[in-house]
Amino acid sequence: MWYVMQGALRGERPRDIARRGTIVATISFLTLIDLFGSQALLPQLVTAYEVDAATMGLAVNASTFGMAVSGLLVGWFADRIDRKRWIWRCLVLLSIPTFLLGVVDSIPVFMALRVMQGVFMAAAFTFTLTYLSEQCDVTAAGGAMAAYITGNVASNLFGRLMAVSAADVFGLSGSFFAFAALNILGALLALTLIGLKDEAPPARSGAPLVAWRRHLADPALRTAFLIGFTILFVFVGVFTYVNLHLVDVLGVPASALGLVYFVFAPAILTTPFAGKAVSRFGPRRVFLASGVVALSGLAVTLWPSLSLVLIGLAVVGAGTFFMQAAATGYVSRTAKGDRAAANGLYLTSYYLGGLVGAFALGVAQSQGGWPFVAGIVAIGLVGALLMAGGLRNPGPEVLPLRLSSASQDAE
């Protein structure tokens, strides 16, 4: 709703605004569903591959490495790539490693396929957002980012639920085959909603290396990049390794783990208001409040009660998703030119945080279980709060990641 109101104030048709939001949310959902679905299968994968939680956690989250690399590569070569064509191509290519995950029995191969998934997941979304930024009427892309995060939340909820349900009925292989089919569906939807290929060559931008150096020289952006690193570090740590705590300590059946992820439902309601909150209260206050909320939820998960753990997880999810939505808008508003490069650096840092979290917190899980994981996550959140204290107000006159140029959406 906030996205539609922003566009309407700029004279855009509500149908076009809603259509863009639908495209972004749909592509986000049908790509990132592979990322989060596999995380929900960690207990079954540990048993199937006969490895410890740290090893399997690193393998499952290796996709974040591919996503980090992909974000930089797409930004580097974007001037030479047909956006429309590669949106649906990436989704088709994503289905290949997804399908193969259902037939492999080697940890190194599993990890390599997850990296490949990450490359195509990040590329599909990056091309979608780039296409929209070049083809849509001028509007604040904070709305597009809100749509993306909403798709992200939905993939967290329904992806995990579908993964566990499919694995329970059809086995691990059946779960991966189902996600491969969803990737193909995403490609078909991209063809329908966006089109087969660009009508005109992509507009050329400045040298990416120069833009990266300029953004990294900005202390406010460096702080935001580090906060992004911490956000996914925290999120991956909590929602990957809490599975083992739920199964091994609280006695939740592995087949019921998917239902646990209804804890993401509150975030679907709260996340769209992040942009408005930043505009009203400023980024520093929003980050601090979100971090405190996440910390309080994390503390609740330490109680030996399933209901309290679920409440705590819901609070952690709402806090971290709110932080993420606020952070993406902050980076775009703070960057001095070439906002695509700034967002690429942010997302690279964000995904690297997930990769580090998967490994470091997997070791913590192996050494001391959930209390160790929660303790390290709490340290990360406190660090993010300290960093957020130094954020400046980027000012209301610069809108986040503007969706600029062309006259109308392709119908």
MOFENSUL-V670688 format. One record per pair of residues at least 4 apart in sequence whose ideal C-beta (glycine too) atoms are under 8 Angstrom apart, sorted by the first residue. I is the first residue (numbers start at 1). GAP is how many residues later the second one is. Records with the same first field share a line. If there is no record, write none. Layout:
I: GAP  GAP
//
This chain:
1: 4  271
2: 4  141  144  270  271  273  274
3: 4  14  18  139  140  141  143  144  269
4: 4  10  13  14  17  139
5: 4
6: 4  133  134  136  137
7: 5  7  9  10  130  132  133  136
8: 4  6  9
10: 127  128  129
11: 126
12: 4  5  125  127
13: 4
14: 4
15: 4
16: 4  120  121  392  393
17: 4  122  126
18: 4
19: 4  174  390
20: 4  112  116  119  124  127  383  389
21: 4  122  123  125  126
22: 4  125  171
23: 4  105  109  170  171
24: 4  104  105  108  120  123  124  127
25: 4  122  123  125  126  129
26: 4  125  160  163  167
27: 4  60  64  97  98  101  124  159  162  163
28: 4  97  119  120  121  122  123  124  127
29: 4  122  123  125  126  129
30: 61  125  152  153  155  156  159
31: 4  59  60  63  89  90  93  94  124  152  155
32: 4  89  93  119  120  123  124  127
33: 4  122  125  126  129  146  149
34: 4  29  60  64  83  87  125  145  149
35: 4  28  29  32  82  83  86  120  124
36: 4  119  120  123  124  203
37: 4  118  122  123  125  126  138  142
38: 7  22  25  63  76  125
39: 21  22  121  197  200  201  204
40: 119  120  121  123  124  203  217  218  221
41: 4  19  122  123  126  131  134
42: 4  11  14  15  18  198  199  201  202
43: 4  200  201  204  211  214
44: 4  123  128  210
45: 4  11  14  15  127
46: 4  5  6  7  10  198
48: 124
49: 7  56  58  61
51: 4  5  56
52: 4  310  314
53: 4  188  191  309  312  313
54: 4  305  308  309  311  312
55: 4  52  307
56: 4  51  306
57: 4  183  184  301  302  304  305  308
58: 4  53  300  301  304
59: 48  51  52  55
60: 54  180  298
61: 53  175  179  293  294  296  297
62: 4  49  50  52  53  56  293  296
63: 4  51  52  54  55  58
64: 4  54  168  172  287  288  290  291  294
65: 4  50  53  286  287  290
66: 4  48  49  50  51  52  53  54  55  56
67: 4  51  52  54  55  280  284
68: 4  50  54  279  280  281  283  284  287
69: 4  49  50  279
70: 4  48  49  50  51  52  53  56
71: 4  51  55  273  276  277  280
72: 4  272  273  276
73: 4  50
74: 4  7  48  49  52  53  56  270
75: 51  133  265  266  269
76: 132
77: 4
78: 48  52  124  127  262
79: 123  125  126
80: 122
81: 5  46  121
82: 4  115  116  120
83: 4  44  45  47  48  51  115  119
84: 4  47  110  111  112  113  114
85: 4  111  112  113
86: 4  37  41
87: 4  37  40  41  44  103  107
88: 4  99  100  102  103  106  108
89: 4  98
90: 4  30  33  34  37
91: 4  29  33  92  93  95  96  99
92: 4  91  92  95
93: 27
94: 4  23  26  27  30  89  92
95: 4  85  86  88  89  92
96: 4  20  84
97: 4  16  17  19  20  23
98: 4  19  78  81  82  85
99: 4  77  78  81
100: 4  13
101: 9  12  13  16  75
102: 70  71  72  73  74  75  78
103: 70
104: 5  6  9
106: 4
107: 4
108: 4
109: 4
110: 4
111: 4
112: 4
113: 4
114: 4
115: 4
116: 4
117: 4
118: 4  233
119: 4
120: 4
121: 4
122: 4  225  229
123: 4
124: 4  62  66
125: 4  23
126: 4  218
127: 4
128: 4  62  66
129: 4  12  15  19
130: 4  72  210
131: 4  63  67
132: 4  9  12  271
133: 8  207  268  269  270  271  272
134: 68  69  270  271  272
135: 270  271  274  275
136: 267  268  269  270  273
137: 266  269  270  271
138: 264  265  266  267
139: 4  263  264
140: 135  259  260  261  262  263
141: 4  191  258  259  260  261  262
142: 4  133  187  190  257  258  259
143: 4  132
144: 4  257  259
145: 4  130  180  183  184  187  255  256
146: 4  125  126  128  129  179
147: 4
148: 4  180
149: 4  122  125  172  175  176  179
150: 4  118  121  122
151: 4
152: 4  169  172
153: 4  111  114  115  118  164  168
154: 4  114
155: 4
156: 4  83  105  108  161
157: 4  104  105  107  108  111
158: 4
159: 4  20
160: 4  97  98  100  101
161: 4  97  98  100  101
162: 4  13  16  17  96
163: 4  12  16  95
164: 4  11  90  91  92  93  94
165: 4  93
166: 4  8  9  12
167: 4  5  7  8
168: 86  87
169: 5
170: 4  5  7  8
171: 4
172: 4
173: 4
174: 4
175: 4
176: 4
177: 4
178: 4
179: 4
180: 4
181: 4
182: 4
183: 4
184: 4
185: 4
186: 4
187: 4
188: 4
189: 4
190: 4
191: 4  5
194: 216
195: 215
198: 4
199: 211
203: 202
205: 133  135
206: 4  5  131  132
207: 4
208: 4  130  133  136
209: 4
210: 4
211: 4  126  127  130  131
212: 4  129  133
213: 4
214: 4  122  123  124
215: 6  120  123  126  127  130
216: 5  6  9  129
218: 4  116  117  118
219: 4  171
220: 4  114  170  171  172  174
221: 4  110  113  114  121  124
222: 4
223: 4  164  165  167  168
224: 4  103  106  107  110  122  167
225: 4  106  120  121  124
226: 4  123  158  161
227: 4  60  96  100  157  160  161
228: 4  96  99  103  118  119  121  122  125
229: 4  120  121  123  124  127
230: 4  123  150  151  153  154  157
231: 4  89  92  93  96  119  122  153
232: 4  118  119  121  122  125
233: 4  120  121  123  124  127  128  144  147
234: 4  60  82  86  123  143  146  147  150
235: 4  85  119  122
236: 4  117  118  121  122  125
237: 4  120  121  123  124  136  139  140  143
238: 4  60  63  75  78  82  135  136  139
239: 4  74  78
240: 117  118  121  122
241: 4  120  121  123  124  129  132
242: 4  59  67  71  128  131
243: 4  14
244: 4  121  125  126
245: 4  5  64  124  125  128
246: 4  6  11  14  60  63
247: 4  5  6  7  10
249: 55  120  121
250: 54  56  59
252: 4  5  8  54
253: 4
256: 4
257: 4
260: 50  53
263: 47  50  51  54
264: 4  50  53  57
265: 4  49
266: 4  48  51  52
267: 4  47  50  51  54  55
270: 4  48  51  52
271: 47  50  51  54
272: 53
273: 4
274: 4  12  48  51  52  55
275: 4  50  51  54  125
276: 4
277: 4  9  45  49
278: 4  5  8  48  51  52
279: 117
281: 4  5  8
282: 4  111
283: 4  43  47  105  108  109  110  111
284: 4  104  105  107  108  109
285: 4
286: 4  36  40
287: 4  36  39  40  97  98  101  104
288: 4  97  100  101
289: 4
290: 4  29  30  32  33  36
291: 4  28  32  90  93  94  97
292: 4  27  93
293: 4  22  25  26  29
294: 4  21  22  25  26  29  87
295: 4  24  83  86  87  90
296: 4  19
297: 4  14  15  16  17  18  19  20  21  22
298: 4  14  18  76  79  80  83
299: 13  79
300: 8  9  11  12  15
301: 7  8  11  12  15  69  73
302: 68  69  72
303: 5  6  9
305: 4
306: 4
307: 4
308: 4
309: 4
310: 4
311: 4
312: 4
313: 4
314: 4
315: 4
316: 4
317: 4
318: 4
319: 4
320: 4
321: 4
322: 4
323: 4  61
324: 4  26
325: 4
326: 4
327: 4  19
328: 4  15  18  72  73
329: 4  71  72
330: 4  61  64  70
331: 4  8  11  12  15
332: 7  10  11  68  69
333: 61  62  65  66  67
334: 8  58  60
335: 4  6  7  8
338: 4
339: 4  61  62  63
340: 4  61
341: 4
342: 4
343: 4  58
344: 4
345: 4
346: 4
347: 4
348: 4
349: 4
350: 4
351: 4
352: 4
353: 4
354: 4
355: 4
356: 4
357: 4  23
358: 4
359: 4
360: 4  16
361: 4  12  15  16
362: 4
363: 4
364: 4  8  9  11  12
365: 4  5  7  8
367: 5
368: 4  5
369: 4
370: 4
371: 4
372: 4
373: 4
374: 4
375: 4
376: 4
377: 4
378: 4
379: 4
380: 4
381: 4
382: 4
383: 4
384: 4
385: 4
387: 4
394: 4
//
